[in-house]
Amino acid sequence: MFLDLRDVGVRYAASRSGHDAVAGVSLSLAKGQIGVLIGPSGCGKTSLLRAVAGLERVCAGSVRMDGRLLADDATHVEPEARRIGMVFQDYALFPHLSVRDNVAFGVRHLLRAERDARVAEVLELVGLAHAARRAPHQLSGGQQQRVALARALAPRPELLLLDEPFSSLDADLRDRLAHDIRAILQRTGTTALFVTHDQLEAFAIGDRIGVMNRGRLEQWDDAYALYHRPATRFVADFIGHGVFTPGEVVVTAEG
């Protein structure tokens, strides 16, 4: 598998909850797959994403990407050395730079002609070639999120992480942008891991979807299995379509 997490734990020293932010999480993604983490607020999904990015240290388990060890209890590869891109909830665009210069920020090491070509390529990919000279504040929220995506894709990351990327947008725009970004990621063959609180968004985007609860991964599966074969009562209840009836197991002489 391209991305492989095994028994990952994350612990915050100042935590008052009495349990780790992330505990014993294992999941994997093949190259080019899109994974999505969903769950209630405070369940640990963003902490797990930050551990993959290298923004948090793991206290247990391991994180590997394309066979390379990125983190365990004795190893911590710094974020800038992981070849991982990240798109944040608030876009994190530089307001004093144009759209083109925002996207160019991550490829400053390239020669001018190569940098300009790469910026033009990713802006065309996200449908914003016409807005290259505009300032971020001149764009809509959906367009700003596309700029953030283009900036993250420009350095050709091996993995893209997206933390609640559509949460500040209205429902109709979220739905359209989710489908558009899935198409863009598939076109580029980019492996990605999303965090979202929106189940419809998760089902629209994810090849694999994980439901988290109190720091633990309750189920990591495709959308069909989550919907029709939930592994736990929590998953069935969280997905919102479970019907629970009382039952009793009776062992008879016939076995």
Secondary structure, 3 states (H helix, E strand, C coil): CCEEEEEEEECCCCCCCCCCCEEEEEEEECCCCEEEEECCCCCCHHHHHHHHHCCCCCCEEEEEECCEEEECCCCECCHHHCCEEEECCCCCCCCCCCHHHHHHHHHCCCCHHHHHHHHHHHHHHCCCHHHCCCCHHHCCHHHHHHHHHHHHHCCCCCEEEEECCCCCCCHHHHHHHHHHHHHHHHHHCCEEEEECCCHHHHHHHCCEEEEEECCEEEEEECHHHHHHCCCCHHHHHHHCCCCCCCCCCCCCCCC
